[in-house]
Amino acid sequence: MGKVLVTGGAGFIGSHLVESLLEDGREVVVFDNFSTGKMENLPKDTRLTVLKGDVGKKEKVVNLFGSFDFDTVFHLAAVASVAKSVENPEETHRANFDGTMYLLDCCVKFSVSRFIFASSAAVYGDLPGLPKKENDPVKPQTPYAVDKYASERYVLNAFALYGLKTSALRFFNVFGQRQDPSSPYSGVISIFVDRALRFLNGEDVEITIFGDGKQTRDFVYVKDVVKALLLVEKSKTAYGKVFNTGTGKETSLLDLLEYIENITGKIPPVKFAPPRKGDIKHSCADISMLKELGFSPQFSVEEGLRVFF
């Protein structure tokens, strides 16, 4: 069996995937530009090769595939900042779309067997109707979401056009350890947890909620996301398809605060600010397709939160 390539493998989700692949006895190559990924996220293992590189640079990608015999590619590398994609669409397009094209092209030319792409629930935009089904209309509203959707279509079409066994997973709101709370586009859970931990340590901090706190998200624990990725990889019925990846349950920001208070006994003072422009009020995944492959989330939001404290 050839090696497994994980682009963005030093990042939050990627590093958890790498851990699981190594635990399964696989040989893994991580390709990451370390713009947000960190070497300390990765385990020390003789079966792990870590290379610094950018998927948005075609020559680097071609050289990578010429140097290794890859059996499977998990493409998680992306500029994940929606704000950055709005500020600099050309730069983020290079990473988020061009990089996908270069990888697909190399997978076809070098006869790679399997390609799994990390898409995003952002493709749905603010269209009404919950829970979101994979065949629902989409309305990507930012360059980030447009690039994810365009990449997703190329990925899925590569199965029909070139026989590359592709799948895509639309991640909803992933949370867990190694998510950087200092990042301007970090998930709300990592920010709430950071404030709560600092408050417990005696710091004078507060939690800011934009809006009324009743907005809901489908928060999915990172270990469940890894489980979904590996399940889709092994499924022969997943070729050329996209899968929502969440829990199928809505959790409000006020619910999050209640869970944290249940776990820790106290939370920082909470202040409310005006809603942020473009924020979606409610989001939830229909995960029926993923369930058909045998998926069921192992962690509730509260169980996932307990890991931090």
LINVENFEN-V596020 format. One record per residue. D_CENTER is the distance of its C-alpha to the mean C-alpha in Angstrom with 1 decimal. Layout:
d_center
D_CENTER
D_CENTER
//
This chain:
d_center
26.1
24.4
21.7
18.0
16.2
12.7
12.0
10.2
11.2
12.6
9.6
8.2
5.9
8.1
11.2
11.0
10.7
13.6
15.6
15.5
16.6
19.3
20.4
20.9
23.2
21.2
21.8
18.7
18.5
15.9
16.0
14.7
16.6
16.0
15.7
13.2
12.9
15.9
18.3
19.0
15.5
16.8
19.6
23.0
23.7
26.1
23.9
21.2
21.7
19.8
20.5
19.9
19.4
17.8
16.5
18.3
21.6
23.0
25.7
23.3
21.2
24.5
25.9
23.0
23.5
27.2
27.0
25.2
25.4
21.9
21.7
17.9
15.1
11.4
10.2
7.0
9.2
9.3
11.1
8.6
11.8
13.2
16.5
16.7
16.2
19.1
21.2
20.8
19.7
21.4
19.7
16.1
17.2
18.4
15.1
12.8
15.6
18.3
16.2
15.0
18.7
20.0
17.9
19.0
22.5
22.7
21.4
24.2
26.8
26.1
25.9
22.5
22.2
18.5
15.5
12.1
9.7
6.1
7.3
7.1
9.6
11.1
13.2
15.3
16.6
19.3
21.2
23.0
22.7
20.6
19.0
17.2
18.0
16.7
20.1
20.3
21.1
18.4
19.1
16.6
18.2
16.8
16.8
13.0
12.9
15.8
14.5
11.4
14.0
16.6
14.5
13.6
17.4
18.4
16.3
17.8
21.2
21.4
22.1
25.1
26.3
26.0
25.4
22.1
20.4
17.0
14.4
11.2
8.8
8.1
5.3
7.7
8.0
6.3
9.1
11.2
13.2
12.6
10.8
13.5
15.6
17.6
15.0
16.1
12.6
11.6
10.9
14.3
14.4
14.3
17.0
19.0
19.0
20.0
22.8
23.9
24.2
26.2
28.3
29.2
30.2
32.6
31.0
31.9
28.5
27.4
24.4
24.2
23.0
22.9
24.7
26.3
23.4
23.7
20.6
18.2
14.5
13.0
11.6
10.1
10.7
8.5
11.4
11.4
7.9
9.6
12.6
11.4
10.3
13.8
15.6
14.7
15.6
19.0
19.8
22.4
22.1
18.5
19.6
19.2
17.2
14.0
12.8
11.5
9.3
10.7
14.1
16.4
17.7
18.0
18.3
20.0
19.9
23.5
22.5
20.1
23.1
25.3
23.1
23.1
26.8
27.5
25.9
27.5
30.6
30.1
27.7
28.3
30.1
28.0
28.7
27.8
27.3
27.3
24.2
22.0
22.6
20.1
18.4
18.0
20.2
18.7
15.6
15.4
14.3
17.0
15.8
19.2
18.2
15.9
18.7
21.1
19.5
20.2
17.0
17.7
15.6
17.5
16.6
17.8
16.5
19.8
19.5
16.1
17.7
20.7
19.0
19.2
22.9
//
